[in-house]
Amino acid sequence: MERTEKTRISILADLRAQIAAGKPVLAAGCSAGIIAKCAEAAGTDLIVAYSTGRSRLMGLPTTDLGDSNTHTVAMLPELDNVVRHTPIVGGMDMADPRYLRVSRLIDLWERTGFNGIINMPTNGDRPHWVKGRSAVGLGLEREAQVVALAREREMLTMGYALSADHARLLCDAGVDILVPHAGWTAGGLVGAGSGPGLEEGAAFVQEMLEIGRKSQPDVIVLAHGGPFAEPEQTLFLYEHTDAQGFVGASSIERLPVERAVTAVVHGFKQQSLRAGATS
């Protein structure tokens, strides 16, 4: 089945079949065609396009780069050109005030050709800012509105949760996939310098999972970030939580690139010229 033919129902059925078989679900952040092509070849279940991913490809710490929604929409043609069957979810700035009618924002995602939405960037990590924005209709309640309406449109919905209230809000709105965000990904050249350890990260993920399932028992839960940066670290996650998979952004499109390019360049530089070439 081609990517564009996959519906929310069929995507969820595929994910649940994997979970039932004891296999974790993987959503791969891919901000360039070559990364998306490799991720699909390796078997990722979902591809997620983030505007913030462009900053990672620029060698920067994960950063919002201005007009997020326009950047994300512009990324799809490059990914769609090389992705054949894997659903592509677009990171949406749901608080964008240029779309006071959230239906128009979802219209844009549908016209562009995304299979689903996820709330990134989100203001969930800015509680004081969000409180003020809620007073003018642009707080986290907007994320719940978008999730509920996107579900009515039969788009796949994913939601990062950065707190208990955030998880509850998203699951009350019926989000298909809850993503407990355990912090900015550690490691590498520009990763978070400090953050929660594996035990603390796992405890956070499990807490968000249990809160979400009180209102939506069948929500799929995929962890993200913090101490969970490498495949080996997700083993700890699956041994200590009921998470059903992982969403990797820096873990997919930054850390592997840093390591691969550094190793290859180092390898080339370690070679020696033959004697006749040195004169």
Sequence and secondary structure as in RCSB ss.txt:
>XXXX:A:sequence
MERTEKTRISILADLRAQIAAGKPVLAAGCSAGIIAKCAEAAGTDLIVAYSTGRSRLMGLPTTDLGDSNTHTVAM
LPELDNVVRHTPIVGGMDMADPRYLRVSRLIDLWERTGFNGIINMPTNGDRPHWVKGRSAVGLGLEREAQVVALA
REREMLTMGYALSADHARLLCDAGVDILVPHAGWTAGGLVGAGSGPGLEEGAAFVQEMLEIGRKSQPDVIVLAHG
GPFAEPEQTLFLYEHTDAQGFVGASSIERLPVERAVTAVVHGFKQQSLRAGATS
>XXXX:A:secstr
  GGG  HHHHHHHHHHHHHTT  EEEEE  SHHHHHHHHHHT SEEEE THHHHHHTTS S   S HHHHHHHH
HHHHHTT SSS EEEE  TT GGGSSHHHHHHHHHHHT SEEE  S STT HHHHHHHHTTT STHHHHHHHHHH
HHTT EEEEEE SHHHHHHHHHTT SEEEEB SS B TTTSBSS   HHHHHHHHHHHHHHHHHH TT EE EES
TT  SHHHHHHHHHHS   EEEESHHHHTHHHHHHHHHHHHHHHT    GGGG 
